[in-house]
Amino acid sequence: MALETRRAAQAKQLYGSILAQAPDDPEALTGLGEAEVLLGEYPAGLDHSRKAVEFAGERADLEARARHNAGVALLFTGRPGDAEQELEAAVELDQTSWRAWSALGRARDARDAWQEARAAYEKALALAPNEGAVLNNFGMSKLSAGDPDGAAALFVRALEASPDLAAAETNLRLALALGGRYQEALAGIEAEDMPDALNNAGYAALLRGDYAQARILFLQAIDASPGFYEPARSNLRFLDSLEKRQSSNRNVP
């Protein structure tokens, strides 16, 4: 119950007590690994999850959970290839785990396998259509694949499903800006957050090659800041260097 309600520290303590009496208990090893992953203790979570796989025996449900936990731990420690293998095994054992499908999508994103990632996210959404985290992850996948409009639509759905999901709101503004929809990206921003928002929109314009708009947004960010706003000034200097380099290239005979 502690684990299901995301009280990971309490779950870790309870599973540790069980394992002190039964060190090879696969259910306790699986639960401990999951709690540790939730707490960001990835090496320990990976170790206990792999031990759970070893002792799971015929318990395919436990092996699937343990492999999912191992995959997430590997993903967050910069080993997406190994993570993908674990997560592929997890979804083969349990086709109904939307969390494992979503994590598999993220692992595939790490190698720019956008279509394969899309298939994994669609499996996750078929199981959990209103899960904000999946919608947000799928949106980031589309954004990385160069589809800002498709990403924006998914971020909107994520916020409809989970209005407090701050990451989805930030990502939505980025997607709108990368799609050239600068005014929409800046709508509803509080005054104290406006310098950062304008600077981010300017950087998105720069990435789009929309240098004139990028300059306007960087200057607006500086004007909106009550003090010296180095991020926008730094970006302006970078923009100047890009434009000078392009001008020099055009003048080379």
Secondary structure, DSSP 8 states (H G I E B T S, - for coil): -TTTTT-HHHHHHHHHHHHHH-TT-HHHHHHHHHHHHHTT-HHHHHHHHHHHHHH-TT-HHHHHHHHHHHHHHHHTTT-HHHHHHHHHHHHHH-TT-HHHHHHHHHHHHTTT-HHHHHHHHHHHHHH-TT-HHHHHHHHHHHHHTT-HHHHHHHHHHHHHH-TT-HHHHHHHHHHHHHTT-HHHHHTT--GGGHHHHHHHHHHHHHHTT-HHHHHHHHHHHHHH-SS--HHHHHHHHHHHHHHHHHHHHHH--
